[in-house]
Amino acid sequence: MNGEDQLRTRGLRVTRPRLAVLEVLNDGGHPEVDEITTRVRSHLPGVSVQTVYDVLGALARAGLARRIEPAGSPARYEARAGDNHHHIVCRGCGKIADVDCAVGEAPCLDPSNAHGFELDEAEVTFWGLCPRCQRLRRAD
């Protein structure tokens, strides 16, 4: 499905900034807002950072983007939204990778006390060192 169809299907108006941000996210990865803005500006030079934030908020609310916030890092965004996956973060370089849920169904984990909440999602972040940072550590 192309970007225009993705936006229309979710009830969003099709605009050039929305299409450009969606294209960046659909390229994959977990970019920060600064990286998204830089990449969008290569196609739309006049786009402001605030516009990118507004678009990301709209896309996240519509289920076309997901905001993740690893501890100690700025918010990052990804197009992989609405499924049951988690993330692994390198403590050395900050690289992030997707990890499918080990259990396979939401919420993936059950707390010892849900305090009356009806759970629909569990957010898990795994931490460690990526292969590159492991090699760098061994080289020191």
N, C-alpha and C positions, 0 to 999 in steps of 0.2 A: 504494500500500500504506500503510495507516495505521500509526501508531507501535507499537501493540500487535503487529500482524503483523510489522513490521520486527524487533522484539525477539525474538519467538517464533521467527521464521525463523532467527535467528542463535543460538538456544539460550539466550537471556537471559530471566531472570525479569522479568515485567512489574511495575514499581513506579511509583508516582506521580513520584518524582524522575527516573527514567529517561525517562518519557514527557515530562515538562516540559523536560528538557534537550534531548531529541531534537526537540521542537517548536521550541525556540529555534534549533537548528542548521538545521532544515529551512526556517526562514524565510530562510535565505541569509546571505551575508556570511562574515566571518572574525572573530568576536567573541573578545575576551579572556575569561578566567575571571571577572573582576569583572563584566563586562557580562552574561555568561551567568547568573551568580548573581543579579544584580539582576532580570533578567527572569524567572527561575524563581521568585524570592521574590514576585513580583506575583501568582502563583497559589498558591504554597506558602510562606507567610511563615516557617516554622520551619526551612527547609532551610539547612544549614551550608555554608560554602565547602568544607570537607573532603568533604562528600557530593557536591558538584558535581564536585570533582576525581576522586573515586572513580567516579562515573558516566561522566565523560569518558574515563577510563582503560578502563573496561569497554567503552564504545562503540567506542573506537579499536581495542582488541584484537579486537573482533567484526567490524571492518570497516564500522561504521556511522558513524564519524567519523574525521577525519584531523587530526592535530596538526601545525601548522607553526610554525617558529621563525625568523622573519627576524632576521638579525643585529642586535643592539642593541634588540630588541623582546621583550616578554613572549610566551609561547606563545599561539597563537590556534588556534581549532578551526573546522572546517567539516564539513558533511554530505557534501560531494562527496568521496567516498573510493573507492578501488579502480579509478580510471581513470588515464590517463596525462596529467595536466595539471600545470602549473607556476604560478608566481605572479610578478606584477610589483608592486613596492613603491615608493611615493612617498617620496623622501628628505626631502621637506618636511613632509608631514602624517601619513605612515605608512599612508595608504590602501592597501589590497591588492585586487588584481583577479586573477581566474583567467586563465591563458593556456593554450590547448590546445597540445599538443606539436606542433612544426613537422614532425617526422618521422612521427609517428602511431603508432609502436609502441614498447613498452618494450624496453630501457631508454632509448631516445631518443638517447643519446650513448654512445660507447664510449671508455673511457679508453685512454691510450697503453699502460698496463700494468695488467691486472686482478689481478695477484698471485695467480692461481689461483682467484679468486672466480667464482662463477656469478652474473652480474648479472641483476637482474630489475627494477630501477628506477633512474632518475637524477633527482635533485632539483635543479631549476634555479630560481634566483631572479633576475629581472631588476630592475634599479634605475633610477630616473629621477625625473622630476617629473610629477605629474598635471596636467591642464589648469588646474585652479584654482590650484595653486601656481605654474605658469608665468605666469599672469596676474598674480598677486601679485608675482612677481619683476620682471616688466616695469613694474609700477606704482611700484616703489621708486625 
